[in-house]
Amino acid sequence: MNNTGYYIAKTLRMMNFLCKKYDVKRVIPDKDNPRFSVFLFEDSKELRDYLGEYK
């Protein structure tokens, strides 16, 4: 887990996958490329385990 308490999803595909079970907490500009947005989810062990199903 990162120190902000958020998991950052950088792709729309991953965001859609996570939205099946979790709510997006914030949408912010990507620090590496501000033309794109990143999606923040509350980080948890359950979310990390669910990401194991992501293909």
N, C-alpha and C positions, 0 to 999 in steps of 0.2 A: 504494500500500500504506500502511496506517496504521502508526503507530510501535510498536504492540503485537505485530505479526506475525500478527494475526488478521484474517480477514474476518468481519464480523458480518452474519448473515442474520436479518432481523426477522420473516419470515413462514414459516409451516409449509410453504407451497407451495414457496418457494425452498429451504428446508432439504431437502425431499424431492428436488428436482431435483439439488442438490449431492451428496446422499448416493448418487446413482447412480455417482459416481466418487471421492468424497472422504469421509473420516470426520469426524464431528463431534468436535471436541476438547473442547469444554465447552458446557454449557447454564447460563446465568446469568439473573437477573432483568433486565429492561429498565430502564435508568437513567431513561428518560423516563416509563415507566409500569410500576412494579414488579409489577403484577398479571399482566403478560405476561413470557414468557421470550424470550431471543434465543439464537441458535445460533452458536458460534464455530468457524470452520474455519481451518486454517493457510493464511495468505495466500501466494499465488504467482502468477507470470505465467500459468501454465497454468490455474489456477482462474479468474483474471480473463478469460482467453480463452474458457474454457468457459461463463462467464456470458453471453457474447455469443450463445449459442444459447438462452438462457432467454427464454420468451415470456410 
